[in-house]
Every structure is written in C-alpha cells, then in structure tokens.
Amino acid sequence: MLEVDDSVVRQTLETNFFGALHLIQAAVPLMKKHRYGRIVNVSSGLGTYQAFDVLPELKGQSGAYRLSKALLNYLTRLAAQEVDGREIKINAVCPGSVRTDMGGEDAPLSVEEGADTAVWLALIGADGPNGGFFRYRMKAEW
C-alpha cells in the first residue's frame, strides 16, 4: 500500500467507494418516499479486519482495493443506520472467489453461485437484516 501510486488509489476509491456512495445518495430519497428499498453493496472479505490475521501473505498486495472495500463496508453500516426503522435495507455481500476476469477461470464458484447471496439480500423481507455483511447467505465478520 505504501508504494501504490496515488492515481491507482484514487481510481479505486472512485469506483468502489464513491460510486456506491453516490448511488446510495441518489436512491435512498426515492426509497424513503416509497417506504421501501434494498441496497446490496458488493464488497470483499479482503476489506475486513479479519483479512489482516487470516491472509497475512497479502501484506503489500491489493492495498487500494482492500482499502476501498473496507470503506464500502463502513459506508454500508453508516447508511443502514441512517435508514434504520424504515422498510429500507442496506447490506454488503462478499460473493467469494467467482469465475470472472477478476477471479480467474480456476475460481471455485460460478457467476450464479457468486450472485446467490446478493440476490437473496435484494429480496429479503421486512424482518430481514439491515447493516450486515454476508457470505454464502450467512452473516460474516467485518
């Protein structure tokens, strides 16, 4: 992270943090008006505090990405807190290692399997979670 060019950090934050922030800011007023909505932020386990202990081999790698996903996770919690008590749910999901350009052709999950938890969160009922981080339809540690 200490050797990553500022332009890489800025571009990554623009996409993974500010992109989500601007979409939330645009969508929530309409959701409040209609008293309903679901936002599912696609995050990563690499943006969690646990990644430091579980994946120490990543030291110095993917710093901009990891930082952007940590900020996205925090944004998820803050935004969920602001809409608490309404029919609006804001959660984050880690899709896992998916066979995409990023995950590679050897990744264990298909695109459909990777999308499963995000779709589940998009369709949760009024009694569903708000402000959580999920993987494989289970609550995960931040």
Secondary structure as UniProt FT lines:
FT   TURN            2..3
FT   HELIX           6..13
FT   HELIX           14..18
FT   HELIX           19..34
FT   STRAND          37..42
FT   HELIX           45..47
FT   HELIX           50..54
FT   HELIX           56..58
FT   TURN            59..60
FT   HELIX           63..82
FT   TURN            83..85
FT   STRAND          88..93
FT   TURN            101..103
FT   TURN            105..106
FT   HELIX           111..122
FT   TURN            126..127
FT   STRAND          133..135
FT   TURN            136..137
FT   STRAND          138..139
//
